[in-house]
Amino acid sequence: PKLSEVLAFADMRQRRMDRYCWSWAAVYFFDHHPEHGEDFRSLYRGELDYSLAASKQLRDLLEADWAKISIQWRCFLDDLDFGYTPQLMLRWGDEPLQSIPAGETRRVEIRADRGWQSTGIVLQAGESINVRSTGSVEIKQLADGQSWRATPKGISVEYHRGFKLGAMIGVLAPLDVEQPSQIWSPVLVGGQSTLQATEKSCLLLRVNDSAVGASDNRGEFSVEIAPGR
């Protein structure tokens, strides 16, 4: 065969393998989802069905929450690693998605033992917000019973995602688009930062750590969020 034919065949095999891997990732995501796991399992009990009928049923069943689920999928991909605990990392919180009126301040607590957490704050394209974080958290438990403590600026003993361990980081998650299968590009929030949205987005925050490392973290940062000027 020609080299071009070999390369085309290899590309086809790779695309099929990608779809296979993403499909099993989606199965794991929905099967362990703290809110919709039972909905997923109820549709896939019984004989194996290779059609897309069950997938369409699931999409229709979860239509009202699909924007949130789409963002949770990206959160899932960002943390996916050996030892991952979806029940801890996929919690969305009870905050409704809404904008902050001018002159008001929203206060939230961001736990150190969780992954990405929704603030419930929506920004329109071009809008900005000021984020101020205070407090300290236990970011790593040591064998001698001691622990490392971190402020929102993080500690430089270790790094994760290119930021100091324990630092406050954030991401503006688009709300009006399907989330692609790509990891987040978070930004450092630290003790104080101003973030601006390029499209309609929801603000997510977290204490910087891996999904496995977060399991023994303790404490939370207090966060004040106000509209930018």
N, C-alpha and C positions, 0 to 999 in steps of 0.2 A: 504493500500500500504506500501511497504518497505520504510525505511528512504532514501535509495539510490535513489529510484524512485521519492520520493518527492523532494529531492535535485536536481535531474536531471531536473525535471519539472520546478522548480524555476529558475534554471540556464538558461533554454531555454526561459522562460518568460522574464528574465532580458536581455538576448541578443536581443530578439525581441524589447523590450522597448528601448534599446540602439540604435538599428538601426532606430527606429521610431524617436527618439529625434535628432539623427545626420541628418536624412533626412530633418526634418523641419529646422534645423540649416542651412543646405545647401541651402534650398529654400530661407530663409531670406537673406543669404549671397549673392546669385546671384541676387535676386530681388532688393536688395539695392546697388548692386555693381555700383560704379560711372562710370565705363567704359563699362561693359558688361551687365548691368541690362536689357536694351532693347533687346539685343540678347536673353537673357533668357526668357523674357516675350513673345517674338515673337514665340517661339517654344511651349509654353505651353498655348496658347490661344485656345479656342474652347472646344471640348468634352474632358473629363478626360480620359487619356490613362494610363493604369496600366502596359503597356509593358515598356521595356527599350529602345525603338526606339528613343524617344525624348532625352533621356540621352546620347545616342550614337551620335545623331546629335549635341548636345551641345558640347560634347567632341571634335568632329571633327571640329566644327566651331571655337573653341577656342584653337586648337592644337598649334598654333604658340606662344600663350601667356601662355600655360599651366604651365610651370615652375614658372612663376611669379605668376599666380593665385594660385598655390599650396602653395607658401610661404605666399601670402595674406590670405589664409585660416587659416594658423597658427597664423598670426597676428590677425585675426578676433577672433579666439578662445581665445587668450591671453587677449583680451579686452572685451569679451562678458559679459555684465552685464546689469542690469536695467538702462535705460537712455542712452544706447549705441547709438552713431550716426555714422553709417557706412560711410556716405559721407565725414566725417572729418577724420576718422581713416584708411580708406583703400587706400588713395592716395599713389601712388607709386613714383611719381616724374618723371622727364624727363631724368634723368641720364642714359646713356647706360651702360650695364653691361660689364665691362672690367677691366683688371689688371692695376696697376700703374707701369709704367716703372721705372727702377732703377734710383735713383737720382731725381725723380720728387715728387711733393707734390700736393695732391688734397685738395681743400678747399670746404666745404659745410656748409650750415646753417641748423640747426636742430630746428624746431619750437616747442614751448612749448605747443601749442594748438592742436597738432596732435599726433597720435599714432606712431607705428613703421614707420620709414622713410628709404628708400633705399639710400645708398650712391653711388650706382652704381659700387662699388668696388668688384672685384672678387679675391678670393685667392685660389690658388691650395693647395693641401694637403702638409703640412709642412711649408708653407709660413707664415710669420708673418708681422704685420703692427703696426706702432706706431700711436696712436691717441692722439691728444692734443686739449682740449676744453677750450674756454675762454668765458667771458661775464657773464651776469646775466639775469634772467627772473622773471616775476611775476608769482608765482605758486599758489596763492590762494587769492581771493578777499574777504575781510572782510566786515561785516555789516556796519562798520563806514566809509567805503570808502577807507580804507587803504588796503595794500596787503603785503603778504610775498614775499620776494625776495630770490632767490636761485642762487648760483654759481653751476658749474658742480659737486661740491662735495656734493650738497644737503643741506638740513636743517634737524636737528634732532628733530624738533617739532613733526613731524609725519613720519611714515614709510609706505612704500608700496612695495610689493614683497620682503620684507626683507631688502630693501635699503632705504636710506634717501629720503624724498620727494624732488623732483626737481633735483635729481642727474642725471648725464648722464650715461645711461646704454646701453649695446649693446648685440647683438647676431650674431653669424655666422650661417646663414641659408643655409643648404645643397642645392645644385642646381641640382644634378643628381639623386635624389630620390623623390618618392612621399612623401609628408609631412603627417605623421601620425596624428591622432586626439589626440594630446597631446599639452599641453601648453609649451611655451618656457622655457628654463633655462638660463635667461640672466646673464651677468656678469657686475660688476661695472667698468665703464670706468673712471668716475670722471674727474679730470683735465688733467690727463695724464695716459696712459696705453699702454701696448703691448699685442696684441692678436695674437694667432697662430691657424691656421686652421688644423683640423685633416682630412678634406676632402674638395673637391671643394665647396666653399661657397661664399655667398654674405653677405657683412657687412650691418647690419641694426642698426640704432641708434634711441634713443628717450629720451625725458625728462621723468623721472620716475614719473608717476601719473596714477590714474585710468582713464578709458574712460570717466566717468562722471566728474571727477575732472578736466580733461584737457580742458573742454569746456570754462572755464573762464580764462585760462592762457593767458599770453601775452609775446611776445618777442621771442628771439631765441639765441641759443649758436652758436658761430663760431667754426668750427672744422677744424683742419689741419690733414691730414692723409698721412703718408709716409711709403714706404716699410721698413720692419725691416731688420736688418743686420744679 
